[in-house]
């Protein structure tokens, strides 16, 4: 398992069925590719996602992974959570209208297929600070000392340290 390249794209989606949506993503994914869908409303920046993905791959390499599947590990790391249910509550797909962050790893260009399922909208990757402070339960004192991005990246890193 290796991390060769990573693309992060923003989309707006209308999801009728999480299961059917994941099946459609699986049907376009080629062997060795990872296409991870995340709730864009829980993402502070592309660096946040890159760090989470890197930490997931490193965890597998070291045998310190919290999940058995790299996709689940990515969700755990990006959410800075140890519990799968909490991680998917924060970062997972939900039925209805939602903003998506699509992470393509070791992947060919699937823009046509993704655009047939979702509406490309990079603006969904612009963070809503007030919302993120609530999602991640960030204290005012933390924000006085670090940027929101630094706080989240630090929490992701601490998952490894606290292992």
N, C-alpha and C positions, 0 to 999 in steps of 0.2 A: 504494500500500500504506500503510495507516494503522492505528494502534492506537486503537480507539474504547473498548472496554471489555474487562475481563478478569475471569474467574471462576476460582477455584482450588478444586477439590473433591478429597476423598480417597475412595478406594474400595479394597475388597479384591477381587481377581480370581483366577479360575482360568482360565488361558489354555492351551487345547489346541493352538492354532496361532496364531502371531504374525501371519502373513499373513491368515488368516481374520478375526482380531480387527480388524486394520487395515481390511480390506474392509468390515466391519460399521460401523466408525466413519465411513468414507468415505460409506457409504450414508445416514447420518443427517445428515451435514454439508451445509449449504446453501452456495450460491455466496457467496464472500467471508468465510465463517467459517473459523476454524482450531480444530480440536479436537486438542490435542497430549496424548499419553499419555506420562508419565514414570514412572520407578521412584521411588516415594515414599521408599524407603529411602536415596536419595542427596540428599534435599532437607532443608535446614536450617530453612527458614521460607517463608512466603508472600512475604516481602520478597525473598528469594533468587530466587524464580521471577519476580516482577514485574520485578526488576532485569535478570535474564537476558533476558526477553522484550523489555523496553525497549531493551536493548543490541542485540538481534537486529534490531529494526525500525530503530534508528538506523544500524546498520551497512549495511543495505540502502539507506537514504536517502542515506548518504554514499558509497555504492559501495565500501564496505570489507568487504562480506560475505565470509565464508570458504566458504560453501556457495551453491549456486544456488537452493536451495529454502528458504523462510522457516521451514518446520517443522524442517528439518535445522539451520538456523542457530540456532533456539531451543534445540535439544538441545546444540549446541556451546557456546553462551553460558552456558546454565544449568549445564553440566558444567565450565565454565572450561577447556575443552580446545580445541586447534586441530585435532586429528586426529579425523575422523569415527568411526573404529573405536573409539578410546578413549572418545569421548563416548557412543556407543551401548552400549558395554560397561558404563559407569557408570549411564546414565540410560534405556537402552532397555528394551523389553519382553522378557520371557523366558517360555518355556513353563513351565507349572506354576503353583503358588500364588505370588502376589506382591501387594505393596501398590502401588497406583497413585495418582499425582497426575494429575488430569485438568485441563488448562488450556483454557478456552474463551475465545476471542478474537473480538471482533466477532460474537458468537454469540447466537442465541436460546436459550431455556431448553430444554435437552435432557435434563433430569433423568429423565423417564419412560423415554426410550430407553436412557440410560446405566444406569439402575437395573435395566433388564431384562437387561443384559449383565453388570453388576458389582454388588457389594454396597456400598452407601454406608457409609463408615466414616471419619469425619473424624479419628479417632485415629491413622490411618496417617501423618498429617502432623506428628505429634509427633516431633521428631528424637531419634535415638539417637546421642548425642554420641560415644560410644566407636566406634561403627560409622563415623560420618562422618569422624572423625579418621583412621581407616585408609583409607577410600575416597579422601580428598583428600590423604593423606600430609602431615598437618599436624604440625609440630614443637611440642614443649612450649613452646619460647620464644615461638612465635607466639601460643599460647593465653594466655600470661602478659601479652601486650600488647594483644590484641584479642579480641573475642568470636568465636565460631565463625561467626556470621552475617557479621560484619565481614570476616573472613578470606576467606570465599567470595565476597562481593560485591567485595572488593578484587581477587581473582583474575579475576573476570569483567571488571572494568573494565580490568585490565592486558592482556587480550586485545586491546583497542582500542589501547592505548598501544604495545604491542609489535608492532603490525601492520606 
